[in-house]
Amino acid sequence: MPLDLTVVIPTYNRAAYLPPLLERLQAQQGVESLQWEVVVVDNNSTDNTAALIRQIQATWSASFPLRYCLEPQQGSAYARQRGIEEAGSPLVGCLDDDNLPEPNWVAAAVAFAQAHPKAGAFASRIFGQYEAPPPEALKPVLFYLALNDRGDQPLRYEPRRNGMPPAAGLVVRREAWLRCVPPNLLLIGRVGQAMLAGEDYEALLHLHRAGWQVWYNPAMEIQHCIPASRLTFDYMSRNLWGIGLGRHHLRMLALPSWQRPAMLLAYLLSDLKKASSYYWQHRQDLGRQGAAACEMRRLLATVLSPLFMTSLGVQRQIEQIQRSGSSGQPSSLAGDSSSPR
């Protein structure tokens, strides 16, 4: 029988997180009439991820199959792309390795897709499950940790009005993704100590530009396990710096090409004004390790974003040329703009 849904789990050196997640998937309810599978995508882990999955597979008794594949190219965008390519179903649900879906998550995903045939992607409602109490000084910026609570009613995203959701808990139509999202995004996710963010936003912009709808589905709830190491000023400031650096590329991607030159200048002037204003309003707090200093770093990185992204674009083009030269295959950063029917 054809599959209804594939759950893809990209993972990198987080073997300890996988058993609780797989247990949550085994405990899904309302799936008796559904055919589905789980694919763990190992993003070149150096821990015991591969051995652990083999061990779990040896005693796997669930009604749905558990598969494993390796994606050696580092970056969450590459791992997610590999999982979507490997999927054997028209719907693909992407769960991060630190996500814990509620018991109805799979059933709610399939039901929403059936009710919204023009939705190319739809996001989960994500709550934080903290390993330690978050510091009061950082609470105003914790929503940057891939949390997504937009209420209990479905909501349609429009990039210039209410942004785009995080990829954690995202469900996509496989055909739409493969036809509209470039396999080599400019933003590829956090690699090593680099905290450049926005790869999920970039992918969804490609879907949106091709005519697919992007939704928020509150019936799909997820707990995001957040370790104490991410509840520090050092982590949050680096996180917001990376978010700011990717801002220019995402802004330009959301605009028609003819608007980009004029908007580049408009955004730059606006960003300089915002950064200056924020500095004068919060200068007394910027020496403290709190939310104000994190936001200031994001605003400064946004000002620098055009220069940084131009340099990164050149670097990515060189990497693509080198890879295509070694493989003999053409390479492109442009995607197919096929629309839903």
ZADO-1210 file (C-alpha; in nm, 4 decimals, padded with zeros to 6 digits):
<atoms>
<atom x="00.0000" y="00.0000" z="00.0000" code="MET" pos="1"/>
<atom x="00.1230" y="00.3561" z="-00.0694" code="PRO" pos="2"/>
<atom x="00.2539" y="00.5535" z="00.2254" code="LEU" pos="3"/>
<atom x="00.0661" y="00.8524" z="00.3668" code="ASP" pos="4"/>
<atom x="00.3522" y="01.0151" z="00.5566" code="LEU" pos="5"/>
<atom x="00.7272" y="00.9922" z="00.6123" code="THR" pos="6"/>
<atom x="00.8714" y="01.1341" z="00.9339" code="VAL" pos="7"/>
<atom x="01.2269" y="01.2566" z="00.8710" code="VAL" pos="8"/>
<atom x="01.4626" y="01.3086" z="01.1666" code="ILE" pos="9"/>
<atom x="01.7868" y="01.4890" z="01.0781" code="PRO" pos="10"/>
<atom x="02.0410" y="01.4393" z="01.3562" code="THR" pos="11"/>
<atom x="02.3995" y="01.5279" z="01.4374" code="TYR" pos="12"/>
<atom x="02.5779" y="01.3920" z="01.7471" code="ASN" pos="13"/>
<atom x="02.2548" y="01.3740" z="01.9488" code="ARG" pos="14"/>
<atom x="02.2199" y="00.9967" z="01.9918" code="ALA" pos="15"/>
<atom x="02.0864" y="01.0352" z="02.3451" code="ALA" pos="16"/>
<atom x="01.7915" y="01.2360" z="02.2144" code="TYR" pos="17"/>
<atom x="01.6731" y="00.9755" z="01.9652" code="LEU" pos="18"/>
<atom x="01.5223" y="00.7001" z="02.1898" code="PRO" pos="19"/>
<atom x="01.2677" y="00.9332" z="02.3585" code="PRO" pos="20"/>
<atom x="01.1668" y="01.0734" z="02.0202" code="LEU" pos="21"/>
<atom x="01.1244" y="00.7274" z="01.8664" code="LEU" pos="22"/>
<atom x="00.9205" y="00.6198" z="02.1692" code="GLU" pos="23"/>
<atom x="00.6885" y="00.9167" z="02.1140" code="ARG" pos="24"/>
<atom x="00.6436" y="00.8134" z="01.7517" code="LEU" pos="25"/>
<atom x="00.5692" y="00.4542" z="01.8530" code="GLN" pos="26"/>
<atom x="00.2987" y="00.5872" z="02.0864" code="ALA" pos="27"/>
<atom x="00.1135" y="00.7847" z="01.8162" code="GLN" pos="28"/>
<atom x="-00.2641" y="00.7554" z="01.8282" code="GLN" pos="29"/>
<atom x="-00.5285" y="00.7602" z="01.5569" code="GLY" pos="30"/>
<atom x="-00.2895" y="00.6151" z="01.2984" code="VAL" pos="31"/>
<atom x="-00.4486" y="00.2721" z="01.2596" code="GLU" pos="32"/>
<atom x="-00.5659" y="00.3491" z="00.9058" code="SER" pos="33"/>
<atom x="-00.2443" y="00.5258" z="00.8014" code="LEU" pos="34"/>
<atom x="00.0653" y="00.3900" z="00.6315" code="GLN" pos="35"/>
<atom x="00.3787" y="00.5723" z="00.7380" code="TRP" pos="36"/>
<atom x="00.7507" y="00.5392" z="00.8036" code="GLU" pos="37"/>
<atom x="01.0374" y="00.7021" z="00.9926" code="VAL" pos="38"/>
<atom x="01.3731" y="00.7932" z="00.8353" code="VAL" pos="39"/>
<atom x="01.6661" y="00.8955" z="01.0560" code="VAL" pos="40"/>
<atom x="01.9161" y="01.1059" z="00.8599" code="VAL" pos="41"/>
<atom x="02.2585" y="01.0938" z="01.0212" code="ASP" pos="42"/>
<atom x="02.4337" y="01.4184" z="00.9285" code="ASN" pos="43"/>
<atom x="02.7845" y="01.2743" z="00.9552" code="ASN" pos="44"/>
<atom x="02.7730" y="01.2185" z="01.3321" code="SER" pos="45"/>
<atom x="03.0862" y="01.1170" z="01.5182" code="THR" pos="46"/>
<atom x="02.9032" y="00.9681" z="01.8173" code="ASP" pos="47"/>
<atom x="02.7229" y="00.6311" z="01.8290" code="ASN" pos="48"/>
<atom x="02.4169" y="00.7403" z="01.6295" code="THR" pos="49"/>
<atom x="02.4590" y="00.4784" z="01.3552" code="ALA" pos="50"/>
<atom x="02.5208" y="00.1937" z="01.6016" code="ALA" pos="51"/>
<atom x="02.2262" y="00.3021" z="01.8150" code="LEU" pos="52"/>
<atom x="01.9832" y="00.3002" z="01.5210" code="ILE" pos="53"/>
<atom x="02.1067" y="-00.0446" z="01.4132" code="ARG" pos="54"/>
<atom x="02.0482" y="-00.1686" z="01.7671" code="GLN" pos="55"/>
<atom x="01.6966" y="-00.0226" z="01.7770" code="ILE" pos="56"/>
<atom x="01.6157" y="-00.1650" z="01.4332" code="GLN" pos="57"/>
<atom x="01.7160" y="-00.5144" z="01.5512" code="ALA" pos="58"/>
<atom x="01.4321" y="-00.5175" z="01.8039" code="THR" pos="59"/>
<atom x="01.1913" y="-00.2847" z="01.6238" code="TRP" pos="60"/>
<atom x="00.8333" y="-00.4092" z="01.6581" code="SER" pos="61"/>
<atom x="00.6309" y="-00.1041" z="01.5574" code="ALA" pos="62"/>
<atom x="00.3835" y="-00.1280" z="01.2709" code="SER" pos="63"/>
<atom x="00.5784" y="00.1311" z="01.0683" code="PHE" pos="64"/>
<atom x="00.9349" y="00.0838" z="00.9381" code="PRO" pos="65"/>
<atom x="01.2394" y="00.2624" z="01.0792" code="LEU" pos="66"/>
<atom x="01.5031" y="00.3462" z="00.8197" code="ARG" pos="67"/>
<atom x="01.8496" y="00.4992" z="00.8438" code="TYR" pos="68"/>
<atom x="02.0565" y="00.6949" z="00.5925" code="CYS" pos="69"/>
<atom x="02.3786" y="00.8947" z="00.6060" code="LEU" pos="70"/>
<atom x="02.4177" y="01.2490" z="00.4728" code="GLU" pos="71"/>
<atom x="02.7897" y="01.3339" z="00.4825" code="PRO" pos="72"/>
<atom x="02.7511" y="01.6980" z="00.3701" code="GLN" pos="73"/>
<atom x="02.7401" y="01.8970" z="00.6936" code="GLN" pos="74"/>
<atom x="02.4438" y="02.1259" z="00.7520" code="GLY" pos="75"/>
<atom x="02.0825" y="02.0809" z="00.8559" code="SER" pos="76"/>
<atom x="01.9617" y="02.1957" z="00.5134" code="ALA" pos="77"/>
<atom x="02.1523" y="01.9101" z="00.3475" code="TYR" pos="78"/>
<atom x="02.0211" y="01.6569" z="00.6002" code="ALA" pos="79"/>
<atom x="01.6612" y="01.7712" z="00.5573" code="ARG" pos="80"/>
<atom x="01.6948" y="01.7654" z="00.1796" code="GLN" pos="81"/>
<atom x="01.8338" y="01.4109" z="00.1905" code="ARG" pos="82"/>
<atom x="01.5467" y="01.2952" z="00.4096" code="GLY" pos="83"/>
<atom x="01.2855" y="01.4445" z="00.1770" code="ILE" pos="84"/>
<atom x="01.4543" y="01.2801" z="-00.1204" code="GLU" pos="85"/>
<atom x="01.4563" y="00.9434" z="00.0630" code="GLU" pos="86"/>
<atom x="01.0897" y="00.9669" z="00.1659" code="ALA" pos="87"/>
<atom x="00.8497" y="00.7215" z="00.0073" code="GLY" pos="88"/>
<atom x="00.5348" y="00.9266" z="00.0628" code="SER" pos="89"/>
<atom x="00.3771" y="01.2474" z="-00.0714" code="PRO" pos="90"/>
<atom x="00.3877" y="01.4072" z="00.2753" code="LEU" pos="91"/>
<atom x="00.7066" y="01.4519" z="00.4779" code="VAL" pos="92"/>
<atom x="00.7109" y="01.5583" z="00.8421" code="GLY" pos="93"/>
<atom x="01.0415" y="01.6988" z="00.9676" code="CYS" pos="94"/>
<atom x="01.1187" y="01.6527" z="01.3356" code="LEU" pos="95"/>
<atom x="01.4424" y="01.7724" z="01.4908" code="ASP" pos="96"/>
<atom x="01.6156" y="01.5217" z="01.7150" code="ASP" pos="97"/>
<atom x="01.5273" y="01.7330" z="02.0214" code="ASP" pos="98"/>
<atom x="01.1533" y="01.7402" z="01.9424" code="ASN" pos="99"/>
<atom x="00.8896" y="01.5389" z="02.1296" code="LEU" pos="100"/>
<atom x="00.5598" y="01.5286" z="01.9351" code="PRO" pos="101"/>
<atom x="00.2268" y="01.4906" z="02.1100" code="GLU" pos="102"/>
<atom x="00.0410" y="01.1571" z="02.0558" code="PRO" pos="103"/>
<atom x="-00.1844" y="01.2959" z="01.7796" code="ASN" pos="104"/>
<atom x="00.0930" y="01.4661" z="01.5788" code="TRP" pos="105"/>
<atom x="00.1022" y="01.2227" z="01.2855" code="VAL" pos="106"/>
<atom x="-00.2762" y="01.1992" z="01.2538" code="ALA" pos="107"/>
<atom x="-00.3142" y="01.5772" z="01.2796" code="ALA" pos="108"/>
<atom x="-00.0527" y="01.6269" z="01.0069" code="ALA" pos="109"/>
<atom x="-00.2287" y="01.3997" z="00.7586" code="VAL" pos="110"/>
<atom x="-00.5698" y="01.5493" z="00.8389" code="ALA" pos="111"/>
<atom x="-00.4472" y="01.9059" z="00.7849" code="PHE" pos="112"/>
<atom x="-00.2880" y="01.8161" z="00.4511" code="ALA" pos="113"/>
<atom x="-00.6143" y="01.6648" z="00.3333" code="GLN" pos="114"/>
<atom x="-00.8110" y="01.9731" z="00.4412" code="ALA" pos="115"/>
<atom x="-00.5641" y="02.2201" z="00.2817" code="HIS" pos="116"/>
<atom x="-00.4584" y="02.0844" z="-00.0591" code="PRO" pos="117"/>
<atom x="-00.2855" y="02.4116" z="-00.1558" code="LYS" pos="118"/>
<atom x="-00.0629" y="02.4046" z="00.1528" code="ALA" pos="119"/>
<atom x="00.2910" y="02.3247" z="00.0428" code="GLY" pos="120"/>
<atom x="00.4064" y="02.3308" z="00.4048" code="ALA" pos="121"/>
<atom x="00.2543" y="02.3709" z="00.7486" code="PHE" pos="122"/>
<atom x="00.4152" y="02.4176" z="01.0868" code="ALA" pos="123"/>
<atom x="00.3639" y="02.2838" z="01.4356" code="SER" pos="124"/>
<atom x="00.2867" y="02.4630" z="01.7577" code="ARG" pos="125"/>
<atom x="00.6128" y="02.4412" z="01.9539" code="ILE" pos="126"/>
<atom x="00.6580" y="02.4829" z="02.3286" code="PHE" pos="127"/>
<atom x="00.9869" y="02.4858" z="02.5158" code="GLY" pos="128"/>
<atom x="01.0795" y="02.2059" z="02.7546" code="GLN" pos="129"/>
<atom x="01.3726" y="02.3495" z="02.9472" code="TYR" pos="130"/>
<atom x="01.6442" y="02.1413" z="03.1098" code="GLU" pos="131"/>
<atom x="01.6991" y="02.4283" z="03.3548" code="ALA" pos="132"/>
<atom x="01.4939" y="02.7386" z="03.4405" code="PRO" pos="133"/>
<atom x="01.5652" y="03.0104" z="03.1817" code="PRO" pos="134"/>
<atom x="01.7461" y="03.3171" z="03.3198" code="PRO" pos="135"/>
<atom x="01.5103" y="03.6088" z="03.3696" code="GLU" pos="136"/>
<atom x="01.7469" y="03.8367" z="03.1786" code="ALA" pos="137"/>
<atom x="01.7147" y="03.6245" z="02.8622" code="LEU" pos="138"/>
<atom x="01.3422" y="03.5451" z="02.8659" code="LYS" pos="139"/>
<atom x="01.2498" y="03.8230" z="02.6184" code="PRO" pos="140"/>
<atom x="01.4615" y="03.6558" z="02.3456" code="VAL" pos="141"/>
<atom x="01.3851" y="03.2893" z="02.4116" code="LEU" pos="142"/>
<atom x="01.1355" y="03.2780" z="02.1247" code="PHE" pos="143"/>
<atom x="01.4375" y="03.2742" z="01.8931" code="TYR" pos="144"/>
<atom x="01.4985" y="02.9134" z="02.0087" code="LEU" pos="145"/>
<atom x="01.2620" y="02.7702" z="01.7420" code="ALA" pos="146"/>
<atom x="00.9547" y="02.8166" z="01.9604" code="LEU" pos="147"/>
<atom x="00.6301" y="02.8744" z="01.7729" code="ASN" pos="148"/>
<atom x="00.3099" y="02.9462" z="01.9639" code="ASP" pos="149"/>
<atom x="00.0718" y="03.1550" z="01.7530" code="ARG" pos="150"/>
<atom x="-00.2445" y="03.0569" z="01.9334" code="GLY" pos="151"/>
<atom x="-00.4993" y="02.7804" z="01.8947" code="ASP" pos="152"/>
<atom x="-00.6335" y="02.8724" z="01.5490" code="GLN" pos="153"/>
<atom x="-00.4766" y="02.7893" z="01.2097" code="PRO" pos="154"/>
<atom x="-00.2915" y="03.0791" z="01.0544" code="LEU" pos="155"/>
<atom x="-00.1574" y="03.1404" z="00.7064" code="ARG" pos="156"/>
<atom x="00.1915" y="03.2879" z="00.6780" code="TYR" pos="157"/>
<atom x="00.2782" y="03.5832" z="00.4552" code="GLU" pos="158"/>
<atom x="00.6531" y="03.6594" z="00.4649" code="PRO" pos="159"/>
<atom x="00.6280" y="04.0377" z="00.4762" code="ARG" pos="160"/>
<atom x="00.3480" y="04.0349" z="00.7330" code="ARG" pos="161"/>
<atom x="00.4129" y="03.7531" z="00.9786" code="ASN" pos="162"/>
<atom x="00.7338" y="03.5865" z="00.8623" code="GLY" pos="163"/>
<atom x="00.7838" y="03.2136" z="00.8242" code="MET" pos="164"/>
<atom x="00.7865" y="02.9294" z="01.0794" code="PRO" pos="165"/>
<atom x="01.0838" y="02.7232" z="01.1990" code="PRO" pos="166"/>
<atom x="01.1486" y="02.3912" z="01.0270" code="ALA" pos="167"/>
<atom x="01.1130" y="02.1899" z="01.3481" code="ALA" pos="168"/>
<atom x="00.7796" y="02.0092" z="01.3215" code="GLY" pos="169"/>
<atom x="00.7269" y="02.1243" z="00.9645" code="LEU" pos="170"/>
<atom x="00.5262" y="01.9054" z="00.7244" code="VAL" pos="171"/>
<atom x="00.5813" y="01.9529" z="00.3507" code="VAL" pos="172"/>
<atom x="00.4465" y="01.8139" z="00.0266" code="ARG" pos="173"/>
<atom x="00.7375" y="01.6211" z="-00.1158" code="ARG" pos="174"/>
<atom x="00.6679" y="01.6989" z="-00.4811" code="GLU" pos="175"/>
<atom x="00.6321" y="02.0718" z="-00.4130" code="ALA" pos="176"/>
<atom x="00.9559" y="02.0792" z="-00.2149" code="TRP" pos="177"/>
<atom x="01.1605" y="01.8875" z="-00.4714" code="LEU" pos="178"/>
<atom x="01.0317" y="02.1014" z="-00.7587" code="ARG" pos="179"/>
<atom x="01.0513" y="02.4434" z="-00.5917" code="CYS" pos="180"/>
<atom x="01.3274" y="02.4369" z="-00.3289" code="VAL" pos="181"/>
<atom x="01.6876" y="02.4384" z="-00.4577" code="PRO" pos="182"/>
<atom x="01.8868" y="02.1383" z="-00.3302" code="PRO" pos="183"/>
<atom x="02.1742" y="02.3776" z="-00.2526" code="ASN" pos="184"/>
<atom x="02.0440" y="02.6662" z="-00.0439" code="LEU" pos="185"/>
<atom x="02.2645" y="02.9646" z="00.0328" code="LEU" pos="186"/>
<atom x="02.1892" y="02.9232" z="00.4035" code="LEU" pos="187"/>
<atom x="02.2626" y="02.5682" z="00.5149" code="ILE" pos="188"/>
<atom x="02.2261" y="02.5850" z="00.8929" code="GLY" pos="189"/>
<atom x="02.4652" y="02.5909" z="01.1829" code="ARG" pos="190"/>
<atom x="02.7928" y="02.4133" z="01.1065" code="VAL" pos="191"/>
<atom x="03.0591" y="02.3855" z="01.3754" code="GLY" pos="192"/>
<atom x="03.0814" y="02.7120" z="01.5662" code="GLN" pos="193"/>
<atom x="02.9120" y="02.9066" z="01.2861" code="ALA" pos="194"/>
<atom x="02.5620" y="03.0104" z="01.3955" code="MET" pos="195"/>
<atom x="02.4328" y="03.1392" z="01.0613" code="LEU" pos="196"/>
<atom x="02.0578" y="03.0755" z="01.0655" code="ALA" pos="197"/>
<atom x="01.7673" y="03.1032" z="00.8235" code="GLY" pos="198"/>
<atom x="01.7871" y="02.7899" z="00.6086" code="GLU" pos="199"/>
<atom x="01.4296" y="02.6940" z="00.6976" code="ASP" pos="200"/>
<atom x="01.3035" y="03.0443" z="00.6187" code="TYR" pos="201"/>
<atom x="01.4881" y="03.0395" z="00.2849" code="GLU" pos="202"/>
<atom x="01.3355" y="02.7073" z="00.1796" code="ALA" pos="203"/>
<atom x="00.9835" y="02.8185" z="00.2674" code="LEU" pos="204"/>
<atom x="01.0269" y="03.1422" z="00.0742" code="LEU" pos="205"/>
<atom x="01.0931" y="02.9355" z="-00.2380" code="HIS" pos="206"/>
<atom x="00.7706" y="02.7428" z="-00.1800" code="LEU" pos="207"/>
<atom x="00.5764" y="03.0625" z="-00.1185" code="HIS" pos="208"/>
<atom x="00.7136" y="03.2329" z="-00.4303" code="ARG" pos="209"/>
<atom x="00.6077" y="02.9316" z="-00.6366" code="ALA" pos="210"/>
<atom x="00.2466" y="02.9777" z="-00.5257" code="GLY" pos="211"/>
<atom x="00.2218" y="02.7258" z="-00.2423" code="TRP" pos="212"/>
<atom x="00.0584" y="02.8247" z="00.0847" code="GLN" pos="213"/>
<atom x="00.2415" y="02.8001" z="00.4173" code="VAL" pos="214"/>
<atom x="00.0323" y="02.7460" z="00.7299" code="TRP" pos="215"/>
<atom x="00.0516" y="02.7135" z="01.1069" code="TYR" pos="216"/>
<atom x="-00.1427" y="02.4129" z="01.2407" code="ASN" pos="217"/>
<atom x="-00.1928" y="02.4325" z="01.6190" code="PRO" pos="218"/>
<atom x="-00.3306" y="02.0770" z="01.6288" code="ALA" pos="219"/>
<atom x="00.0260" y="01.9535" z="01.5744" code="MET" pos="220"/>
<atom x="00.1957" y="02.0183" z="01.9087" code="GLU" pos="221"/>
<atom x="00.5613" y="01.9576" z="01.9908" code="ILE" pos="222"/>
<atom x="00.7796" y="01.9965" z="02.2977" code="GLN" pos="223"/>
<atom x="01.1243" y="02.1331" z="02.2101" code="HIS" pos="224"/>
<atom x="01.3852" y="02.0027" z="02.4553" code="CYS" pos="225"/>
<atom x="01.6233" y="02.2900" z="02.5279" code="ILE" pos="226"/>
<atom x="01.9448" y="02.2038" z="02.7154" code="PRO" pos="227"/>
<atom x="02.0933" y="02.4358" z="02.9749" code="ALA" pos="228"/>
<atom x="02.3843" y="02.5083" z="02.7406" code="SER" pos="229"/>
<atom x="02.1484" y="02.7041" z="02.5137" code="ARG" pos="230"/>
<atom x="02.0134" y="02.9139" z="02.7991" code="LEU" pos="231"/>
<atom x="02.3300" y="03.1187" z="02.8288" code="THR" pos="232"/>
<atom x="02.4189" y="03.4673" z="02.7142" code="PHE" pos="233"/>
<atom x="02.7041" y="03.3342" z="02.5005" code="ASP" pos="234"/>
<atom x="02.4786" y="03.0977" z="02.3063" code="TYR" pos="235"/>
<atom x="02.1909" y="03.3407" z="02.2658" code="MET" pos="236"/>
<atom x="02.4136" y="03.6285" z="02.1542" code="SER" pos="237"/>
<atom x="02.5789" y="03.4061" z="01.8919" code="ARG" pos="238"/>
<atom x="02.2367" y="03.2789" z="01.7879" code="ASN" pos="239"/>
<atom x="02.0979" y="03.6297" z="01.7317" code="LEU" pos="240"/>
<atom x="02.4171" y="03.7369" z="01.5554" code="TRP" pos="241"/>
<atom x="02.3666" y="03.4516" z="01.3071" code="GLY" pos="242"/>
<atom x="02.0003" y="03.5417" z="01.2596" code="ILE" pos="243"/>
<atom x="02.0967" y="03.8987" z="01.1796" code="GLY" pos="244"/>
<atom x="02.3668" y="03.8006" z="00.9304" code="LEU" pos="245"/>
<atom x="02.1203" y="03.6031" z="00.7188" code="GLY" pos="246"/>
<atom x="01.8591" y="03.8797" z="00.7113" code="ARG" pos="247"/>
<atom x="01.9617" y="04.0468" z="00.3845" code="HIS" pos="248"/>
<atom x="01.9369" y="03.7297" z="00.1766" code="HIS" pos="249"/>
<atom x="01.5915" y="03.6457" z="00.3098" code="LEU" pos="250"/>
<atom x="01.4628" y="03.9969" z="00.2537" code="ARG" pos="251"/>
<atom x="01.5822" y="04.0055" z="-00.1044" code="MET" pos="252"/>
<atom x="01.4444" y="03.6588" z="-00.1750" code="LEU" pos="253"/>
<atom x="01.0997" y="03.7714" z="-00.0622" code="ALA" pos="254"/>
<atom x="01.0999" y="04.0598" z="-00.3142" code="LEU" pos="255"/>
<atom x="01.0572" y="04.0692" z="-00.6922" code="PRO" pos="256"/>
<atom x="01.3985" y="04.1152" z="-00.8516" code="SER" pos="257"/>
<atom x="01.3121" y="04.4609" z="-00.9871" code="TRP" pos="258"/>
<atom x="01.2474" y="04.5926" z="-00.6348" code="GLN" pos="259"/>
<atom x="01.5719" y="04.4700" z="-00.4830" code="ARG" pos="260"/>
<atom x="01.8154" y="04.7541" z="-00.5721" code="PRO" pos="261"/>
<atom x="01.5904" y="05.0257" z="-00.4292" code="ALA" pos="262"/>
<atom x="01.4910" y="04.8173" z="-00.1275" code="MET" pos="263"/>
<atom x="01.8538" y="04.7377" z="-00.0508" code="LEU" pos="264"/>
<atom x="01.9191" y="05.1053" z="00.0163" code="LEU" pos="265"/>
<atom x="01.5869" y="05.1499" z="00.1985" code="ALA" pos="266"/>
<atom x="01.6548" y="04.8538" z="00.4257" code="TYR" pos="267"/>
<atom x="02.0113" y="04.9685" z="00.4957" code="LEU" pos="268"/>
<atom x="01.8967" y="05.3150" z="00.6032" code="LEU" pos="269"/>
<atom x="01.6171" y="05.1651" z="00.8114" code="SER" pos="270"/>
<atom x="01.8530" y="04.9164" z="00.9785" code="ASP" pos="271"/>
<atom x="02.1053" y="05.1889" z="01.0637" code="LEU" pos="272"/>
<atom x="01.8268" y="05.3969" z="01.2158" code="LYS" pos="273"/>
<atom x="01.6943" y="05.1011" z="01.4183" code="LYS" pos="274"/>
<atom x="02.0403" y="05.0070" z="01.5472" code="ALA" pos="275"/>
<atom x="02.1196" y="05.3667" z="01.6445" code="SER" pos="276"/>
<atom x="01.7845" y="05.4161" z="01.8136" code="SER" pos="277"/>
<atom x="01.8114" y="05.0881" z="02.0027" code="TYR" pos="278"/>
<atom x="02.1610" y="05.1764" z="02.1194" code="TYR" pos="279"/>
<atom x="02.0552" y="05.5110" z="02.2656" code="TRP" pos="280"/>
<atom x="01.7463" y="05.3637" z="02.4291" code="GLN" pos="281"/>
<atom x="01.9243" y="05.0655" z="02.5870" code="HIS" pos="282"/>
<atom x="02.2880" y="05.1792" z="02.6189" code="ARG" pos="283"/>
<atom x="02.2785" y="05.1449" z="02.9971" code="GLN" pos="284"/>
<atom x="02.1874" y="04.7757" z="02.9647" code="ASP" pos="285"/>
<atom x="02.4248" y="04.6779" z="02.6842" code="LEU" pos="286"/>
<atom x="02.7103" y="04.6021" z="02.9215" code="GLY" pos="287"/>
<atom x="02.5003" y="04.3369" z="03.0963" code="ARG" pos="288"/>
<atom x="02.4566" y="03.9827" z="02.9744" code="GLN" pos="289"/>
<atom x="02.0883" y="04.0071" z="02.8955" code="GLY" pos="290"/>
<atom x="01.8295" y="04.0377" z="02.6218" code="ALA" pos="291"/>
<atom x="01.9211" y="04.3971" z="02.5303" code="ALA" pos="292"/>
<atom x="02.2796" y="04.3038" z="02.4447" code="ALA" pos="293"/>
<atom x="02.1563" y="04.0057" z="02.2394" code="CYS" pos="294"/>
<atom x="01.9151" y="04.2242" z="02.0432" code="GLU" pos="295"/>
<atom x="02.1865" y="04.4819" z="01.9841" code="MET" pos="296"/>
<atom x="02.4053" y="04.2140" z="01.8292" code="ARG" pos="297"/>
<atom x="02.1190" y="04.1071" z="01.6021" code="ARG" pos="298"/>
<atom x="02.0647" y="04.4637" z="01.4854" code="LEU" pos="299"/>
<atom x="02.4368" y="04.5170" z="01.4184" code="LEU" pos="300"/>
<atom x="02.4580" y="04.1886" z="01.2276" code="ALA" pos="301"/>
<atom x="02.1569" y="04.2945" z="01.0197" code="THR" pos="302"/>
<atom x="02.3402" y="04.6138" z="00.9185" code="VAL" pos="303"/>
<atom x="02.6403" y="04.4034" z="00.8125" code="LEU" pos="304"/>
<atom x="02.4252" y="04.1398" z="00.6441" code="SER" pos="305"/>
<atom x="02.4420" y="04.2694" z="00.2824" code="PRO" pos="306"/>
<atom x="02.8222" y="04.2634" z="00.2816" code="LEU" pos="307"/>
<atom x="02.8398" y="03.9284" z="00.4602" code="PHE" pos="308"/>
<atom x="02.5836" y="03.7579" z="00.2364" code="MET" pos="309"/>
<atom x="02.7514" y="03.8864" z="-00.0799" code="THR" pos="310"/>
<atom x="03.0773" y="03.7316" z="00.0370" code="SER" pos="311"/>
<atom x="02.9010" y="03.4088" z="00.1358" code="LEU" pos="312"/>
<atom x="02.7265" y="03.3906" z="-00.2021" code="GLY" pos="313"/>
<atom x="03.0597" y="03.4047" z="-00.3831" code="VAL" pos="314"/>
<atom x="03.1981" y="03.1360" z="-00.1520" code="GLN" pos="315"/>
<atom x="02.8980" y="02.9079" z="-00.2106" code="ARG" pos="316"/>
<atom x="02.9251" y="02.9496" z="-00.5877" code="GLN" pos="317"/>
<atom x="03.2909" y="02.8467" z="-00.5742" code="ILE" pos="318"/>
<atom x="03.2023" y="02.5424" z="-00.3622" code="GLU" pos="319"/>
<atom x="02.9262" y="02.4428" z="-00.6051" code="GLN" pos="320"/>
<atom x="03.1584" y="02.4764" z="-00.9030" code="ILE" pos="321"/>
<atom x="03.4192" y="02.2639" z="-00.7283" code="GLN" pos="322"/>
<atom x="03.1639" y="01.9965" z="-00.6394" code="ARG" pos="323"/>
<atom x="03.0150" y="01.9918" z="-00.9885" code="SER" pos="324"/>
<atom x="03.3617" y="01.9679" z="-01.1369" code="GLY" pos="325"/>
<atom x="03.4451" y="01.6660" z="-00.9240" code="SER" pos="326"/>
<atom x="03.1117" y="01.4945" z="-00.9921" code="SER" pos="327"/>
<atom x="03.0701" y="01.5947" z="-01.3548" code="GLY" pos="328"/>
<atom x="02.7217" y="01.7279" z="-01.2820" code="GLN" pos="329"/>
<atom x="02.5971" y="02.0859" z="-01.3348" code="PRO" pos="330"/>
<atom x="02.5258" y="02.2894" z="-01.0247" code="SER" pos="331"/>
<atom x="02.2777" y="02.5677" z="-00.9554" code="SER" pos="332"/>
<atom x="02.1534" y="02.7785" z="-00.6695" code="LEU" pos="333"/>
<atom x="01.8276" y="02.8502" z="-00.8505" code="ALA" pos="334"/>
<atom x="01.5088" y="02.6519" z="-00.7963" code="GLY" pos="335"/>
<atom x="01.2174" y="02.5486" z="-01.0161" code="ASP" pos="336"/>
<atom x="00.9252" y="02.7823" z="-00.9659" code="SER" pos="337"/>
<atom x="00.6533" y="02.5271" z="-01.0363" code="SER" pos="338"/>
<atom x="00.3196" y="02.6187" z="-00.8799" code="SER" pos="339"/>
<atom x="00.0549" y="02.3989" z="-00.7183" code="PRO" pos="340"/>
<atom x="-00.2266" y="02.2777" z="-00.9346" code="ARG" pos="341"/>
</atoms>
